[in-house]
Amino acid sequence: MSAAPARETAPLLLLASHGSRDPAAQRAVLALVDAVTLALTTISPATLVAAGFIDVQQPDVPHCLAAAEPGRAAVIVPLLVSAGYHVRFDLANAVAQAQPRPVVVTAALGPDSRLTGILADRLARSGLRAGDRVILAAAGSSDANAVADCRTAGEQLAALIGQPVTVAFIAAASPSLVDAVAAARTESPDARVVVASYLLAPGTFARWAQDAGADVVSETLLVEGEKPPEALVDVVVDRYLTAVGAG
């Protein structure tokens, strides 16, 4: 982790997740917020942590910024695995609306080798075997930068597990996960098709990944009822501390 901010009044940390109607997803993200808050109590005790949502749930990000202590700077860490439309448009608009409050939006959580390590652990827990056809399943985005981030994550995962990885998308980008699974079956009819879920939490997209026709689908980065991976907490904390240190 980076060094703690040497300020009496540390900037607010606003954790901005997409939001979900799925109670399991809500609980999993809240557990991550709690874990990050706990980690910062020893690293940067002056830091206040708040949770806001980009869509679906309330409070939304603009409301959280408006409700913050007047004059207090803020750092928004997107709880998203890649930086697409929500980061470049929704969060950017929220920052503009918050002026004159100083607000910084950090990079998304991925690509990051620590996330790749979690993906590899999830695959191992799912019983990955040599010879399996591995597909990294990302949510998908119309933003080319977000798609490129996911492809980078696929390359990192392939290097870590020592097996080829195909990157596919559940929505909004090509190839679709359904098509990628079908292609893998055609190309390697005797191999299992194993999907690595490059998704933050359970919910609609995770269910769609389960229904894409693979033999095995790994768990998401956050698993309801389990402690959030320390590596994921570290990524979030580092995004905040790096932004504060650069301020």
C-alpha positions as CSV (number, residue, x, y, z in Angstrom):
1,M,0.0,0.0,0.0
2,S,1.0,3.6,-0.5
3,A,1.9,5.9,2.4
4,A,-1.0,7.4,4.5
5,P,-2.0,11.0,3.8
6,A,-0.2,13.4,6.2
7,R,-3.2,15.7,6.7
8,E,-5.5,16.4,9.7
9,T,-8.5,16.5,7.4
10,A,-8.1,13.7,4.9
11,P,-10.2,13.8,1.8
12,L,-13.5,11.9,1.9
13,L,-13.3,8.5,0.2
14,L,-16.4,7.9,-1.8
15,L,-16.7,4.4,-3.0
16,A,-18.9,4.5,-6.2
17,S,-20.4,1.2,-7.3
18,H,-22.8,0.6,-10.1
19,G,-25.7,-0.4,-7.9
20,S,-27.9,-3.5,-8.1
21,R,-31.4,-4.6,-7.4
22,D,-30.0,-8.0,-6.3
23,P,-29.8,-8.2,-2.5
24,A,-26.8,-10.6,-2.7
25,A,-24.9,-8.0,-4.8
26,Q,-25.8,-5.3,-2.4
27,R,-24.6,-7.2,0.6
28,A,-21.3,-8.2,-1.1
29,V,-20.5,-4.6,-2.0
30,L,-21.4,-3.4,1.4
31,A,-19.0,-5.9,2.9
32,L,-16.2,-4.5,0.7
33,V,-17.1,-1.0,1.9
34,D,-16.9,-2.1,5.5
35,A,-13.6,-3.9,4.9
36,V,-12.0,-0.8,3.2
37,T,-13.3,1.4,6.1
38,L,-11.7,-1.0,8.6
39,A,-8.4,-1.0,6.7
40,L,-8.2,2.8,6.7
41,T,-8.9,3.1,10.4
42,T,-5.2,2.1,11.0
43,I,-3.7,3.6,7.9
44,S,-5.5,6.9,7.7
45,P,-7.7,7.4,10.7
46,A,-8.9,10.8,9.6
47,T,-10.5,9.4,6.5
48,L,-14.2,9.4,6.2
49,V,-15.6,6.6,3.9
50,A,-19.0,6.9,2.2
51,A,-20.7,4.6,-0.4
52,G,-22.6,6.0,-3.4
53,F,-24.1,4.5,-6.5
54,I,-23.9,5.3,-10.2
55,D,-27.3,3.7,-11.0
56,V,-30.2,1.8,-9.6
57,Q,-29.5,2.4,-5.9
58,Q,-29.5,5.5,-3.7
59,P,-27.8,7.6,-2.5
60,D,-26.3,8.5,-5.9
61,V,-22.8,10.0,-6.2
62,P,-23.9,13.7,-6.6
63,H,-26.1,13.4,-3.5
64,C,-23.1,12.0,-1.5
65,L,-20.8,14.8,-2.6
66,A,-23.5,17.4,-1.8
67,A,-24.0,16.0,1.7
68,A,-20.3,15.9,2.5
69,E,-18.7,18.4,4.9
70,P,-18.4,21.8,3.2
71,G,-15.0,22.5,1.8
72,R,-13.8,18.9,2.3
73,A,-12.0,17.4,-0.7
74,A,-13.1,14.1,-2.0
75,V,-11.6,11.1,-3.8
76,I,-14.0,8.9,-5.8
77,V,-12.8,5.3,-6.2
78,P,-15.0,3.5,-8.8
79,L,-15.8,0.0,-7.7
80,L,-15.7,-1.1,-11.3
81,V,-13.3,-3.5,-12.9
82,S,-12.8,-1.4,-16.0
83,A,-13.1,2.3,-16.8
84,G,-16.0,2.8,-19.3
85,Y,-18.9,5.1,-19.7
86,H,-19.7,5.3,-16.0
87,V,-16.3,6.6,-15.2
88,R,-15.8,8.9,-18.2
89,F,-19.3,10.4,-18.3
90,D,-21.3,9.7,-15.1
91,L,-18.6,10.3,-12.6
92,A,-17.0,13.1,-14.6
93,N,-20.4,14.9,-14.6
94,A,-20.7,14.4,-10.8
95,V,-17.3,16.0,-10.3
96,A,-18.3,19.0,-12.5
97,Q,-21.5,19.4,-10.5
98,A,-19.6,19.3,-7.2
99,Q,-17.5,22.4,-7.9
100,P,-15.9,24.3,-6.2
101,R,-15.3,21.2,-4.0
102,P,-12.1,19.5,-5.1
103,V,-12.9,16.0,-6.3
104,V,-10.7,13.5,-7.9
105,V,-11.8,10.3,-9.7
106,T,-9.2,7.5,-9.5
107,A,-8.6,4.7,-12.0
108,A,-11.0,1.8,-12.0
109,L,-10.0,-1.3,-10.0
110,G,-8.6,-3.1,-13.1
111,P,-6.6,-4.1,-14.8
112,D,-4.5,-5.0,-11.8
113,S,-2.4,-8.0,-11.2
114,R,-4.0,-8.4,-7.7
115,L,-7.4,-8.8,-9.3
116,T,-5.9,-11.3,-11.7
117,G,-4.6,-13.2,-8.7
118,I,-8.1,-13.4,-7.3
119,L,-9.4,-14.7,-10.6
120,A,-6.8,-17.4,-10.6
121,D,-7.7,-18.4,-7.0
122,R,-11.4,-18.5,-8.0
123,L,-10.5,-20.8,-11.0
124,A,-8.4,-23.1,-8.8
125,R,-11.3,-23.3,-6.3
126,S,-13.5,-24.3,-9.2
127,G,-11.2,-27.2,-10.1
128,L,-9.4,-25.8,-13.2
129,R,-7.6,-28.5,-15.1
130,A,-4.8,-28.5,-17.7
131,G,-6.5,-28.7,-21.1
132,D,-9.6,-26.7,-20.1
133,R,-10.7,-24.0,-22.4
134,V,-10.7,-20.8,-20.3
135,I,-12.8,-17.8,-21.0
136,L,-12.6,-14.6,-19.1
137,A,-16.2,-13.2,-18.9
138,A,-16.4,-9.4,-18.5
139,A,-19.6,-7.4,-18.3
140,G,-18.8,-5.5,-21.5
141,S,-18.9,-1.9,-22.6
142,S,-19.4,0.3,-25.6
143,D,-16.2,2.1,-24.5
144,A,-13.2,0.9,-26.4
145,N,-10.9,1.7,-23.4
146,A,-12.9,-0.5,-21.1
147,V,-12.8,-3.4,-23.6
148,A,-9.0,-2.9,-23.9
149,D,-8.7,-3.1,-20.1
150,C,-10.6,-6.4,-20.1
151,R,-8.3,-7.8,-22.8
152,T,-5.3,-6.8,-20.7
153,A,-6.8,-8.6,-17.7
154,G,-7.2,-11.7,-19.9
155,E,-3.5,-11.5,-20.9
156,Q,-2.5,-11.2,-17.3
157,L,-4.6,-14.2,-16.3
158,A,-3.2,-16.4,-19.2
159,A,0.3,-15.6,-18.0
160,L,-0.5,-16.4,-14.4
161,I,-2.3,-19.8,-15.0
162,G,-0.1,-20.8,-17.9
163,Q,-3.1,-21.5,-20.2
164,P,-4.6,-19.6,-23.1
165,V,-7.5,-17.3,-22.1
166,T,-10.2,-16.0,-24.5
167,V,-11.8,-12.7,-23.4
168,A,-15.6,-12.5,-24.0
169,F,-18.4,-10.1,-22.9
170,I,-21.8,-10.6,-21.4
171,A,-23.2,-7.5,-23.1
172,A,-22.3,-4.5,-25.3
173,A,-19.1,-5.9,-26.8
174,S,-17.8,-8.8,-29.0
175,P,-17.4,-11.7,-28.8
176,S,-20.3,-12.4,-26.7
177,L,-19.8,-15.0,-23.9
178,V,-22.4,-17.3,-25.4
179,D,-20.7,-17.2,-28.8
180,A,-17.3,-17.7,-27.2
181,V,-18.5,-20.8,-25.3
182,A,-20.0,-22.2,-28.4
183,A,-16.8,-21.6,-30.4
184,A,-14.7,-23.3,-27.7
185,R,-17.0,-26.4,-27.9
186,T,-16.6,-26.5,-31.6
187,E,-12.9,-26.1,-31.6
188,S,-12.2,-28.4,-28.6
189,P,-15.2,-30.8,-28.3
190,D,-13.4,-33.0,-25.7
191,A,-12.4,-30.1,-23.5
192,R,-14.3,-28.6,-20.6
193,V,-15.2,-24.9,-21.0
194,V,-14.4,-22.9,-17.9
195,V,-15.5,-19.3,-17.4
196,A,-13.6,-16.9,-15.1
197,S,-16.1,-14.4,-13.9
198,Y,-14.4,-10.9,-14.2
199,L,-17.3,-9.3,-12.3
200,L,-17.2,-7.5,-9.0
201,A,-20.2,-9.1,-7.3
202,P,-23.1,-11.6,-7.8
203,G,-26.2,-10.3,-9.6
204,T,-27.8,-10.2,-13.1
205,F,-24.6,-10.5,-15.1
206,A,-23.2,-13.3,-12.9
207,R,-26.5,-15.2,-13.6
208,W,-26.2,-14.6,-17.3
209,A,-22.6,-16.0,-17.1
210,Q,-24.0,-19.1,-15.4
211,D,-26.5,-19.5,-18.2
212,A,-24.0,-19.1,-21.1
213,G,-23.4,-22.9,-21.5
214,A,-20.0,-23.4,-19.9
215,D,-19.2,-26.5,-17.9
216,V,-17.8,-24.5,-15.0
217,V,-18.2,-20.8,-14.0
218,S,-16.0,-19.4,-11.2
219,E,-17.3,-17.2,-8.5
220,T,-17.2,-13.4,-8.8
221,L,-14.5,-11.3,-7.1
222,L,-16.8,-10.7,-4.2
223,V,-18.7,-13.7,-2.8
224,E,-21.7,-13.1,-0.6
225,G,-21.1,-14.4,3.0
226,E,-17.3,-14.4,2.5
227,K,-14.8,-11.9,3.7
228,P,-13.7,-9.7,0.7
229,P,-10.3,-10.7,-0.6
230,E,-7.5,-8.8,1.1
231,A,-6.0,-8.1,-2.3
232,L,-9.2,-6.4,-3.5
233,V,-9.3,-4.3,-0.4
234,D,-5.6,-3.3,-1.0
235,V,-6.4,-2.2,-4.5
236,V,-9.2,0.1,-3.3
237,V,-7.1,1.6,-0.5
238,D,-4.1,2.1,-2.8
239,R,-6.3,3.9,-5.3
240,Y,-7.3,6.3,-2.6
241,L,-3.9,6.8,-1.0
242,T,-2.2,7.3,-4.4
243,A,-4.8,10.0,-5.3
244,V,-4.2,11.8,-2.0
245,G,-0.5,11.6,-2.3
246,A,-0.7,13.2,-5.8
247,G,-2.9,16.0,-4.6
